[in-house]
C-alpha cells in the first residue's frame, strides 16, 4: 500500500493531505483565506497567491505530522495543476516540484475538476458509470464518469457558475462573501414564494445559465425595497437547487444511469441536498460528500491521483505547468 502527499492551491484555500492507495485519508489540512477576501467582497488573485506562498510549507508539514509519516515514507507527490487562478496554482505546482525533486519522489499532476468528481470515493463505494454534478464558485458541470480518467461532459454553464450567483445575490442584499453559507442560513428563516425563472438553452437544453436569475433577483430587490431578504434567499435558493437537480435527473434518465454524485462547494447547500434526496422515488440514488470534502481540499486531489499512481502516470522530468484551462 502506497502513500501519496497531495497539494491543492487552485483558488483561495491552501491544503495538503496524505492518502493511501486504499482510498483512506490519513490527514487533510486546509488553511482558508476567507476572512481576508471577505473584506473585498471576492477573491483578490494577488493576495491569494501571496497567502498560499506564506502558508504552504507549514500546511504541508502539518499534514505529514497528522498522518504520522515523514516525507521519506511518501511514495509520490500529487498537485493540482489546472484549472484555477494561475498565480495560486503556480505556488502549489512549484512547491510540489521542489518537494518531489528534493525527496526523489515521482510527481503526479491532477485536474482540479477531476478531484471534485472523484471526491465522493473518499466516503462512498461508487460503481462506474455514474453521473457527477460538480458545482462550485467557478464550475457548474455534469459529467458521465465511465471509469477512472474517462469522463464525458454532458452539461455546463454557459456564463456564471452557481456559486458565483450565490455570492452576487448575497452581495446585492448587503451580506458578506462567500455568499453560499449566508444565503443558506438566511433561507431557513424565509418562505419560498417569489417566482424566479430559469432558462432552457437553445443549443444544448441541458446546459445551465445563471446570469438571468441574478438579474431577476436584482430587479426584484429594486422594485420591492421593503421585501424580507429571507424570503428572497429562500426563493432564490429553491429555484437554483431545483434547476440543478432536475437537470441532473433528466440527464440520468437520458443516459440510463441510476447513480448521481454531487460535489463542489455548492453541494453543501441544504436545499440542494433535500431536493436531491427526493430522487430516490424515481429510481435515482444520490451521493454527497461530507462538508469538509465539498469545498477545495487536497484529499480529493490525492484520491484522484491514486489511479494515475497505479499505472505510473507520472510527470516526466517534473515537466508540468499551471494552467487556467478547464478542459478535463
Secondary structure as the mmCIF struct_conf table of DSSP 4:
data_model
#
loop_
_struct_conf.conf_type_id
_struct_conf.id
_struct_conf.beg_label_comp_id
_struct_conf.beg_label_asym_id
_struct_conf.beg_label_seq_id
_struct_conf.end_label_comp_id
_struct_conf.end_label_asym_id
_struct_conf.end_label_seq_id
STRN STRN1 UNK A 3 UNK A 8
BEND BEND1 UNK A 10 UNK A 12
STRN STRN2 UNK A 13 UNK A 20
TURN_TY1_P TURN_TY1_P1 UNK A 21 UNK A 22
BEND BEND2 UNK A 23 UNK A 23
STRN STRN3 UNK A 25 UNK A 32
HELX_RH_AL_P HELX_RH_AL_P1 UNK A 34 UNK A 38
TURN_TY1_P TURN_TY1_P2 UNK A 39 UNK A 41
BEND BEND3 UNK A 42 UNK A 42
HELX_RH_AL_P HELX_RH_AL_P2 UNK A 45 UNK A 67
TURN_TY1_P TURN_TY1_P3 UNK A 68 UNK A 68
HELX_RH_3T_P HELX_RH_3T_P1 UNK A 71 UNK A 73
BEND BEND4 UNK A 75 UNK A 75
STRN STRN4 UNK A 76 UNK A 82
BEND BEND5 UNK A 83 UNK A 84
HELX_RH_AL_P HELX_RH_AL_P3 UNK A 86 UNK A 103
TURN_TY1_P TURN_TY1_P4 UNK A 104 UNK A 104
STRN STRN5 UNK A 106 UNK A 111
HELX_RH_AL_P HELX_RH_AL_P4 UNK A 112 UNK A 118
HELX_RH_3T_P HELX_RH_3T_P2 UNK A 119 UNK A 122
TURN_TY1_P TURN_TY1_P5 UNK A 123 UNK A 123
BEND BEND6 UNK A 124 UNK A 124
HELX_LH_PP_P HELX_LH_PP_P1 UNK A 127 UNK A 127
BEND BEND7 UNK A 128 UNK A 129
STRN STRN6 UNK A 130 UNK A 135
BEND BEND8 UNK A 136 UNK A 138
STRN STRN7 UNK A 140 UNK A 147
TURN_TY1_P TURN_TY1_P6 UNK A 148 UNK A 149
STRN STRN8 UNK A 150 UNK A 156
STRN STRN9 UNK A 157 UNK A 157
BEND BEND9 UNK A 158 UNK A 159
HELX_RH_AL_P HELX_RH_AL_P5 UNK A 162 UNK A 172
TURN_TY1_P TURN_TY1_P7 UNK A 173 UNK A 174
HELX_LH_PP_P HELX_LH_PP_P2 UNK A 176 UNK A 176
BEND BEND10 UNK A 177 UNK A 178
HELX_RH_AL_P HELX_RH_AL_P6 UNK A 179 UNK A 187
TURN_TY1_P TURN_TY1_P8 UNK A 188 UNK A 189
BEND BEND11 UNK A 190 UNK A 190
BEND BEND12 UNK A 202 UNK A 203
TURN_TY1_P TURN_TY1_P9 UNK A 205 UNK A 206
STRN STRN10 UNK A 208 UNK A 208
HELX_RH_AL_P HELX_RH_AL_P7 UNK A 211 UNK A 223
TURN_TY1_P TURN_TY1_P10 UNK A 225 UNK A 226
HELX_RH_AL_P HELX_RH_AL_P8 UNK A 229 UNK A 255
TURN_TY1_P TURN_TY1_P11 UNK A 256 UNK A 256
STRN STRN11 UNK A 259 UNK A 263
BEND BEND13 UNK A 264 UNK A 264
HELX_RH_3T_P HELX_RH_3T_P3 UNK A 265 UNK A 268
HELX_RH_AL_P HELX_RH_AL_P9 UNK A 270 UNK A 277
HELX_RH_3T_P HELX_RH_3T_P4 UNK A 278 UNK A 282
TURN_TY1_P TURN_TY1_P12 UNK A 283 UNK A 283
STRN STRN12 UNK A 285 UNK A 288
HELX_RH_3T_P HELX_RH_3T_P5 UNK A 291 UNK A 293
TURN_TY1_P TURN_TY1_P13 UNK A 294 UNK A 294
BEND BEND14 UNK A 295 UNK A 296
HELX_RH_AL_P HELX_RH_AL_P10 UNK A 298 UNK A 310
TURN_TY1_P TURN_TY1_P14 UNK A 311 UNK A 312
HELX_RH_3T_P HELX_RH_3T_P6 UNK A 316 UNK A 318
#
